[in-house]
Amino acid sequence: MRSLLFVPGDSERKLEKGFSSEADVVIVDLEDSVSAQNKAAARATAADFLRARLGRDGPAVYVRVNDLSTGLTDDDLAALVPAMPAGIMLPKSNGGADVQRLAVKLRVHEAENGLPDGSIAILPIITETAAGVLAAASYAGASPRLAGLTWGAEDLSAAIGARATRDERGVYTDVFRLARTMTLLAAAAAEVAAIDTVFPNFRDMEGFRRECEEAERDGFTGKMAIHPAQVPVINEAFTPSPEAVAHAKAVVEAFHEAGNPGVVALEGQMYDRPHLRRAERLLARAKSAGILART
């Protein structure tokens, strides 16, 4: 998952536009982008649209349901699970226990709709509450459904009373940098994908590209988008370059040919086991992006 594009669930036109993008994942949103009075209509519109697309090529489908505290999650799942989404995005997740609660609900809905047990993945947003940030370590081992972890700043700012998430330079302030860091570390501990949050100013493509490059540098493997124009930038930033793939293959091959020792020499430099693990992770990303065969 490199690019994950949010699309409002109550707009068939925007759904069509989102699915015609080159996003790896389209997140059909039933939460923030849908008003309270339009929730039921959004479920129906989204479900009909997704059922019509069953069997067609295109992005994977995740559905962002309303969070567990709203009392709306069960209605969201009842409407959308029959359309067989690849995953559910859980907002305002307060810890691994919330993922487990959702997993139980999904198991029931999968059984009721004749779907394989465990077929629907879960991607929680883990920093939208103070409790969620503090519980970041609880996701490791929470559920086999866990596909990744991502984070958000705006809901957290409301929860803690922050007037802004970024300073006058456009840099996240300390508390939001902490939330970002906790997400990255929690994903590594849980051995799942780390997905960076959205960049709200979709007209600032230079700033957006810079933020994508910084996220990839730090270890994130993908980023969420709020506009189709952001998708190509994300895909470029999070797709390993041919040069990087070639170097990673050389590192892996050097260890293999040497009998997998603790350290090898390659091109005048020494590489140890952490370098090997980093190379293997980069090759896994390249394979997922479909570029490994072209290198």
C-alpha positions in Angstrom: 0.0 0.0 0.0 1.7 3.1 -1.2 -1.1 5.5 -2.0 -4.4 5.5 -0.1 -7.0 7.9 -1.5 -10.0 9.1 0.6 -13.3 9.4 -1.3 -16.6 10.5 0.3 -19.0 7.6 0.3 -22.0 9.7 -0.5 -20.9 10.9 -3.9 -21.0 8.5 -6.8 -19.2 11.1 -9.0 -16.3 11.3 -6.5 -16.3 7.6 -6.1 -16.0 7.1 -9.8 -13.2 9.7 -10.0 -11.3 8.0 -7.1 -11.5 4.6 -8.6 -10.2 5.9 -11.9 -7.0 7.2 -10.2 -3.9 5.2 -9.9 -4.2 4.8 -6.1 -3.3 1.4 -4.6 -6.2 1.7 -2.2 -9.4 3.8 -2.3 -10.7 4.5 1.2 -14.5 4.9 0.9 -15.3 7.3 3.7 -18.4 7.0 5.9 -17.0 9.2 8.7 -15.6 12.7 8.5 -16.6 13.6 5.0 -20.2 12.5 5.5 -22.7 14.6 7.5 -24.7 13.0 10.3 -27.9 13.3 8.4 -26.4 11.7 5.3 -24.9 8.6 6.9 -27.6 6.2 5.8 -27.6 7.5 2.3 -23.8 7.2 2.1 -23.9 3.6 3.2 -26.4 2.8 0.4 -24.6 4.8 -2.3 -21.2 3.3 -1.4 -22.5 -0.3 -1.1 -24.3 -0.1 -4.5 -21.2 1.4 -6.1 -18.9 -1.3 -4.7 -21.2 -4.1 -5.6 -21.3 -2.9 -9.2 -17.5 -3.0 -9.3 -17.1 -6.6 -8.0 -14.7 -8.5 -10.1 -13.3 -5.5 -11.9 -9.7 -4.4 -11.9 -8.7 -1.4 -10.0 -7.6 -0.2 -6.5 -8.2 -2.3 -3.4 -11.1 -1.0 -1.4 -11.1 -0.1 2.3 -14.0 1.5 4.1 -13.6 4.0 6.8 -16.4 3.3 9.2 -17.5 5.5 12.1 -15.6 4.9 15.3 -16.7 2.4 17.9 -18.0 5.1 20.3 -20.6 6.4 17.9 -22.9 3.5 17.8 -22.8 3.6 14.0 -20.1 1.0 13.3 -22.5 -2.0 13.2 -24.7 -0.3 10.6 -21.7 0.6 8.5 -20.5 -3.0 8.6 -23.9 -4.4 7.9 -24.2 -2.3 4.8 -20.6 -2.6 3.4 -19.3 -6.0 4.3 -21.7 -7.7 1.7 -19.8 -5.6 -1.0 -16.6 -7.4 0.0 -14.1 -4.6 0.8 -10.5 -5.6 1.2 -10.3 -3.8 4.6 -11.9 -1.6 7.2 -10.2 1.6 8.4 -11.0 2.2 12.0 -10.8 5.8 13.1 -10.1 7.0 16.7 -8.8 3.6 17.7 -7.7 3.7 21.3 -5.5 0.6 21.3 -5.2 -3.1 20.3 -8.4 -3.9 22.2 -10.4 -1.8 19.7 -8.9 -3.7 16.8 -9.9 -7.0 18.6 -13.5 -5.7 19.0 -13.7 -4.8 15.4 -12.2 -8.2 14.4 -15.0 -10.0 16.3 -17.7 -7.9 14.5 -16.1 -8.6 11.2 -16.0 -12.3 11.9 -19.8 -12.3 12.5 -20.5 -10.3 9.3 -18.2 -12.5 7.2 -20.0 -15.6 8.4 -23.4 -14.0 7.7 -22.3 -13.1 4.1 -20.5 -16.3 3.3 -17.1 -14.7 3.2 -13.9 -16.5 4.4 -13.1 -16.0 8.0 -10.4 -13.3 8.3 -10.7 -12.1 4.7 -11.2 -8.4 5.6 -8.2 -6.6 7.0 -8.1 -3.7 9.5 -6.2 -0.5 9.3 -6.6 1.6 12.4 -5.9 5.3 12.8 -4.1 5.2 16.2 -3.4 8.8 17.2 -6.7 10.7 17.1 -7.2 10.6 20.8 -4.7 11.0 23.7 -5.4 7.5 24.8 -4.7 6.2 21.4 -1.2 7.8 21.3 -0.4 6.4 24.7 -1.5 2.9 23.7 0.5 2.7 20.5 2.5 -0.3 21.7 -0.6 -2.4 22.2 -1.1 -3.2 18.5 1.6 -5.8 18.4 -0.1 -9.2 18.2 -3.6 -7.7 18.5 -5.0 -9.4 15.4 -3.9 -11.3 12.3 -6.2 -8.9 10.4 -3.9 -5.9 11.2 -2.7 -4.6 7.8 -0.9 -1.5 9.0 -1.1 1.5 11.3 -1.7 5.1 10.4 -2.1 8.4 12.2 -4.0 11.7 12.1 -3.3 15.1 13.5 -6.6 17.1 13.2 -8.7 15.0 15.6 -5.9 14.8 18.1 -5.6 18.6 18.0 -9.3 18.9 18.9 -8.9 16.2 21.6 -6.0 18.0 23.4 -7.1 21.6 22.7 -4.2 22.5 20.4 -4.9 25.6 18.2 -2.7 24.3 15.4 -0.9 21.2 14.4 2.0 23.0 12.6 4.2 26.0 13.4 4.7 29.1 11.2 7.2 27.1 9.1 4.7 24.4 8.3 6.5 21.9 10.6 4.5 19.7 13.0 4.7 20.9 16.6 6.2 18.5 19.2 3.1 16.6 20.2 2.2 15.8 16.6 5.7 14.8 15.8 5.5 12.5 18.8 2.2 11.0 17.4 3.9 10.4 14.0 6.9 8.8 15.7 4.8 6.5 17.9 2.9 5.3 14.8 6.1 4.5 13.0 7.5 2.6 16.0 4.3 0.8 16.7 4.0 -0.4 13.1 7.6 -1.7 13.3 6.8 -3.5 16.6 3.7 -5.0 15.1 5.5 -5.9 11.8 2.9 -4.1 9.7 2.9 -1.2 7.2 3.4 2.3 8.5 1.2 4.7 6.6 1.7 8.5 6.8 -1.2 10.9 7.3 -2.7 13.3 4.8 -1.3 16.6 3.7 -4.4 18.9 3.7 -3.1 21.6 1.3 -3.5 19.7 -2.0 -2.5 22.9 -3.9 1.0 22.9 -2.3 2.5 20.2 -4.4 6.1 21.2 -3.6 5.4 20.9 0.1 3.5 17.7 -0.4 6.4 16.1 -2.3 8.8 17.1 0.3 6.7 15.6 3.1 6.3 12.3 1.1 10.1 12.1 0.6 10.7 12.7 4.3 8.1 10.1 5.3 9.7 7.5 3.0 13.2 8.4 4.4 12.0 7.8 7.9 10.5 4.4 7.3 6.9 5.0 6.3 5.8 2.8 3.3 2.8 4.8 2.1 0.8 7.9 2.5 -2.9 8.8 2.5 -4.2 11.3 0.0 -7.3 13.6 -0.1 -7.1 14.5 -3.8 -6.4 12.4 -6.9 -3.6 14.8 -7.9 -1.6 13.7 -4.9 -1.6 10.0 -5.9 1.2 10.1 -8.6 3.4 12.0 -6.2 2.9 9.4 -3.5 3.5 6.5 -5.8 6.7 8.0 -7.1 8.0 8.8 -3.6 7.2 5.4 -2.1 8.3 3.3 -5.1 12.0 2.3 -4.7 14.2 3.5 -7.6 15.8 1.0 -9.9 19.2 2.0 -8.4 18.0 1.4 -4.9 16.5 -2.0 -5.9 19.7 -3.0 -7.7 21.8 -2.1 -4.6 19.5 -4.0 -2.3 19.6 -7.1 -4.5 23.4 -6.9 -4.5 23.5 -6.7 -0.6 21.1 -9.7 -0.3 23.1 -11.7 -2.9 26.4 -10.9 -1.2 25.1 -12.3 2.1 23.7 -15.4 0.4 26.9 -16.1 -1.5 29.0 -15.7 1.6 26.8 -18.2 3.5 24.9 -15.6 5.5 27.6 -14.4 7.8 27.3 -11.5 10.2 29.0 -9.0 7.9 30.1 -8.8 4.2 32.2 -6.5 2.1 30.6 -5.0 -1.0 32.0 -2.3 -3.2 34.6 -1.3 -0.6 32.0 -1.0 2.2 31.1 -3.3 5.1 27.5 -4.4 5.5 26.1 -6.1 8.6 22.8 -7.8 9.4 20.7 -4.6 9.8 21.8 -3.6 6.3 20.5 -7.0 5.1 17.2 -6.6 6.8 16.8 -3.1 5.3 17.6 -4.4 1.9 15.1 -7.2 2.2 12.4 -4.8 3.2 13.1 -2.6 0.3 12.9 -5.5 -2.1 9.6 -6.5 -0.5 8.3 -3.0 -1.2 9.5 -3.2 -4.8 7.8 -6.5 -5.3 4.6 -5.1 -3.9 4.8 -2.1 -6.3 5.3 -4.5 -9.2 8.7 -3.2 -10.3 11.0 -6.0 -9.2 10.7 -7.9 -12.5 11.7 -4.7 -14.4 15.0 -4.2 -12.6 
